[in-house]
Structures are given as structure tokens and as C-alpha cells.
Amino acid sequence: MLKNGCSVHYRSKIFRLQCEIIIAVLFK
């Protein structure tokens, strides 16, 4: 769910990568 939101909000590859990293840390 959050990943989809990141993809929508952050279309830039760099921002999307950062968003995925943040999610990975939150759900570590």
C-alpha cells in the first residue's frame, strides 16, 4: 500500500528509491 503511494507521489526514480529505502527501514 505504502509502496504504491510512493510510486504515485514520487515518479522520479531517485525519490522513489529513497522512499523504498525509508519503507524498508520502517518495516525492518
C-alpha positions as CSV (number, residue, x, y, z in Angstrom):
1,M,0.0,0.0,0.0
2,L,2.7,2.5,1.0
3,K,4.9,1.4,-1.9
4,N,2.1,2.2,-4.3
5,G,1.7,5.6,-2.7
6,C,5.4,6.2,-3.1
7,S,5.2,5.3,-6.8
8,V,2.4,7.7,-7.3
9,H,3.8,10.6,-5.3
10,Y,7.4,10.1,-6.3
11,R,7.6,9.5,-10.1
12,S,11.3,10.4,-10.1
13,K,13.5,7.3,-9.9
14,I,15.7,8.9,-7.2
15,F,12.9,9.9,-5.0
16,R,11.2,6.6,-5.4
17,L,14.4,4.8,-4.4
18,Q,14.6,6.9,-1.3
19,C,11.0,6.2,-0.5
20,E,11.6,2.5,-0.8
21,I,14.6,2.7,1.5
22,I,12.5,4.6,4.1
23,I,9.8,1.9,3.9
24,A,12.4,-0.8,4.2
25,V,13.7,0.8,7.4
26,L,10.2,1.4,8.8
27,F,9.3,-2.3,8.2
28,K,12.7,-3.7,9.1
